[in-house]
Amino acid sequence: MIPDDSTLTQDGIRASGKGSVLLIACGALAREILALKKLNGWHHMDLTCLPAILHIYPEKITDAVREAVAKHRDAYDQIYVVYADCGTGGLLQAACAEMGVELVPGPHCYSFFDGNDVFLKRAEHEITSFYLTDFLARQFDAFVWKPMGLDRHPQLLEMYFGNYEKLVYLAQTEDAALTARAEACAEKLGLVFERRMTGYGDMERTLKDWAAR
């Protein structure tokens, strides 16, 4: 059973202590990872997720990952980190290298869902684009609207988003209701809407590589 998003924002997912491989992941990726585990039969891979709310506080991610690796290292043969750089300014990558664990390549989840090479090629032409994933489409108010204070100070909308032109919804799944929610987010921000079906992108390829080792 996939946990409710409200659980992922607050409590994360705890490791079961079963399996030879542990994935330490961002809670915003939990649904996608659990879906891939089920689809591919990766029963040897266990999952623990840090609270997705860390997405808003990237300066806390590196220490949280360090603590999780230290906590679980003795219980698993191998540990992998399902984060990209995620706004840590290279600190997470350095910490993972120091601890001898791998993480998903890329600057952030928008990039690895789209495919890092593809995202990089588009980056110059999409500098005025704002991105949503499935998770952020579901949790737009909790992770964008309220943290920016737009629920209390709508006049800040122009300051935050005045230079954006387009909202790009990077869809992991075919979900008409979720697409409608993403389109409503674009309307709320006053941006042109574009949907791009990415699936799980480079994250899926990376997890398949880890699972096969």
RAMOWO-V498615 format. One record per run of one state. SS is the DSSP state (A for helix, B for strand, O for the rest). FROM is the first residue (numbers start at 1). LEN is the number of residues. If there is no record, write none. Layout:
SS_FROM_LEN + SS_FROM_LEN
This chain:
O_1_4 + A_5_6 + O_11_2 + B_13_1 + O_14_7 + B_21_6 + A_27_14 + O_41_4 + B_45_6 + O_51_1 + A_52_5 + O_57_1 + A_58_18 + O_76_2 + B_78_5 + O_83_8 + A_91_9 + O_100_2 + B_102_2 + O_104_5 + A_109_6 + O_115_1 + A_116_8 + O_124_5 + B_129_4 + O_133_1 + A_134_5 + O_139_1 + A_140_6 + O_146_8 + A_154_8 + O_162_4 + B_166_6 + O_172_4 + A_176_14 + O_190_2 + B_192_6 + O_198_3 + A_201_12 + O_213_1
